[in-house]
């Protein structure tokens, strides 16, 4: 099966730039697609210094939806937004005061990759942190998701504000791959670290999946453990819907992903519905455990080509989170409303679009999100729908 490769290099323009991220793209682009992916054939998408977070999200979402192995190479710098202090990949227009609106929230990476089949997704990262983000990383994980293998490094701030670092780790990866041979990811990672040498002594080194490497014979400085996300909620149902060909589900996410990949969308939704019901009984309908499975079902509806059901489910998730007291700018709330908005735009039935659009407009008035004009967009579309009778 063909693989998919996403090459992303991003950094702010001007004096806020910490790393010459785009300089690595010509080296990576010179590597044959099959070597980048580790598959016989591969599709490669390149993003150099993107301006808009939504442009990055669109490409990442498309890559995540592709079947087969996915490898994402990310070179850039991390910054925290001032309101929630969450890590973002800084883009071309990002400044310290506009991170929340012009940067790419790192938790979007986790959200977009969460339903991929375990063992099929690899992140290769060469990231640089400003002083504030570096201190944050000493106590917090850079969570990329439970099913994602992560290799790379996060470099500390440069000694001088005027210094622009070189993405040495990613250039080492690209140089190794240009030989035409792709080692196993763990071996490739260690070889790249060896080429970085003492330059990376202070780096936070990342090794898959979600593990922080401490000081060892290679001489890399130890950092706090890179704590992975805990296991997804499970309930003692042990019942498999007909057609999933397994007497019991050890990790339902794996079975669900397999069903989606083979086109058995009703089976996937049936299994997720069982776990949602079990979580609601065990923990409450508004619990994180139950809402997780509601979100899974919303994504499954999208994969099945049912934007009405997906939009309705995301609206319900957002409303439940708000009812539970979560803030209107909480990442999970914003993500739910944004996804409902996206799915609403895919609805072709005017009656359903008007019904869900009214609910979306009400939510958008409370949760405007990060994109300017989102509420105005809903209202304009609703006015057009009214003219359709």
Secondary structure, DSSP 4 states (H G I P E B T S, - for coil): --EEEEEEE---SGGG--B-GGGGHHHHHTS-HHHHHTSSSEEEEEEES-S-HHHHHHHHHHHHHSSS-EEEEEEEEEEE-TTT--EEE--TT--TTTHHHHSEEHHHHHHHHTTSPTTSEEEEEEEEE-HHHHHHHTTS-----TT-EEEEEEEPPPSSTT--B--HHHHHHHHHHTTS----HHHHHHHHHHHHGGGGTT-EEEETTTEEE-S-TT-PPP-S--PPPPPPP--TT----TTS--SS-SSHHHHHHHHHHTT-HHHHHHHHHHHHHHHHHHH-TTSHHHHHHHHHHHHHHHHTT-HHHHHHHHHHHHHHHHHTT--TT-HHHHHHHHHHHHHHTT---HHHHHHHHHHHHHHHHH---SSTTHHHHHHHHHHHHHTT-
